[in-house]
Amino acid sequence: MSVLTKTKETVIISGQTPLFGTVTTQGSKNSALPLLAALPLLPEVELTNVPDLTDIHVMVDVLKYLGATGTFSEGVVKLDLRNLMNRPISADFTDQLRASSLFMGSLLGKFGEGRVGMPGGCVIGSRPLDIHLNGFESLGAEVDSTGGNISVISNGLEGHFTLPLPSVGATQNLICASVFSPGEVKLHNIAIEPEIFELVEFLNGAGANITFENPKTLTIRGVKRLNPVQFNVQPDRIEAFTLLVAGVATKGSVKVTHCRPEHLTAPLQALEAMGAKVEVGENWVEASYVGPLKGIEVETGFYPAFPTDCQQQISILMALAETPSILSEKVFNSRFRHLDELRNMGAQVKITNDNSAIIQRSKNEKGMIGCTVDSYDLRGAASMIIAGMVSEGVTTVKTLRYLYRGYEEFIEKLNRLGAEISYR
């Protein structure tokens, strides 16, 4: 079933059913989005292992609005981009999806000008574009961000820029904007998430000249053109971790295949520290519940630290642990809304004023109790579903449209592992 046909906004979950079995990881949302945003630089592309998500469809719609022709079907994006026009990407698109801001770099690199509306997406705190825009200006572009729109103009970026923070989006935008540089661009203190290395591999495969001097510095030497390319999107490390958490939380055992365990070092270490059994193979991970969970301290940060996109999932395990945990969110300033829902289900939660929370299992002998909860954002939706699976009784999770932005067939995968979840 395509995500475009999914209209149900609510699921009903019968709790305390353990999950057992093996499941395959989808293609990476966080990798596919910047790859799609880079496509104005190429004449033609075929991307495989692309997840069927609403965010992906929005990005393809933007490309077709710009003049691309082709299809997205059964995990394959095939597009001809030879006749693209430099059109402003209006709020009709950018209000739906923050990743739309990544078109600034590719349009600037392709046409010498990029125009986009202020980006939207999940409400998980302020995520300013200052680093993106300061980077463009430092490398020679003119930037105007008045009137709710952003315009960036340049005859070609050159020079050095040090990112004050290793922003993933800014790193991706500046790389794409510099591919056709008349000279050389050097970026320092870049993000080093796996999705950054995938973008560089993709662009180099099409003929770009991007090299790493060290993991935090890269050099882009401008080329005249890029070539058609076929490319397979890497597995989704965040979905893999979400499924592993679901297995441990429900006192079961879940094996995730077609993943890259090396991308999950910090999250897997957290699972082990809480008392889960974690086994790792070349392209699979299995996590099992083997006894009462222990509280731990987790602080989110830039890769290779614990990912902010895994914070809400680990909080569910914290709400089941026998001893208190401390969860600190250091990337976004408003990603704890789901904790109010956990508190409503009976978990002990105390939020401090420094974006940290102390979390512990319910005082109720039965643990958390099912009720009606909301999703608030993408990872919150998946986490509330896991919370429902571990709670006594029935849980209703609302606002599933957030889930469809980042998880392909998530409910269906959980049901195949033994969950009892139905759409309403």
Beta strands, then each sheet from edge to edge (+ up, - down):
strand 1: 10-14
strand 2: 20-24
strand 3: 44-48
strand 4: 69-73
strand 5: 76-80
strand 6: 113-117
strand 7: 142-144
strand 8: 149-153
strand 9: 159-162
strand 10: 184-188
strand 11: 209-214
strand 12: 217-221
strand 13: 229-232
strand 14: 253-257
strand 15: 277-280
strand 16: 284-288
strand 17: 297-299
strand 18: 325-328
strand 19: 348-351
strand 20: 356-360
strand 21: 372-373
strand 22: 394-398
strand 23: 420-423
sheet 1: 21+ 22+ 1- 23+
sheet 2: 2+ 14+ 16- 15+
sheet 3: 4+ 5- 3+ 13+
sheet 4: 6+ 8- 7+
sheet 5: 9+ 10+ 12- 11+
sheet 6: 17+ 18+ 20- 19+
end
